[in-house]
Amino acid sequence: MNSHPIIEHIPRLRRYARALVGDRYAADDLVQDTLERAFVKLHLWRPGSDMRAWLFTIMHNVFVNQTRSHRPEVDLDIEELPAMTVKAIQSEQVELADVERALHIIAPEQREVLLLVAVEQMTYGEAARTLSIPIGTVMSRLSRARERLRQIMSGASVVPLKVVK
């Protein structure tokens, strides 16, 4: 019996959702909402196109809609990070927890791009299509996200970015 092509993408969706929202229960809800919408809209998917990018686009849209409707507090749970093959030593665990916290300090739109490119290994073009933004915006947000993480992780005083319209 063949499994549905969406099934193979669930682990990546879960990983992205957990990194995006920082809470395993909220991430599971986001994945469930994404899959529900994907199955309802499956007739809109073009065979031959990238199913992964299509699913991540749906997840992005669901996340944005949920974020607009409410902003719950996020409890970071370092125990819920994906299992590693070798247990990290204590200092690495502390550093990993610091990175996790830093990810949730940066702006959500920067975090999305950083996760898609660095964790999910999407190209700039794939990330741009997934988020419905120009490639230049992906590159700019990625650069700002990396710089912001460097500042946070180094303990440097963090100056909020000026919003340019």
PyMOL commands that set and color helices and strands:
alter all, ss='L'
color gray80, all
select helices_A, chain A and resi 7-21+24-40+42-44+51-69+78-80+90-103+108-119+124-131+135-154
alter helices_A, ss='H'
color red, helices_A
deselect
rebuild
show_as cartoon
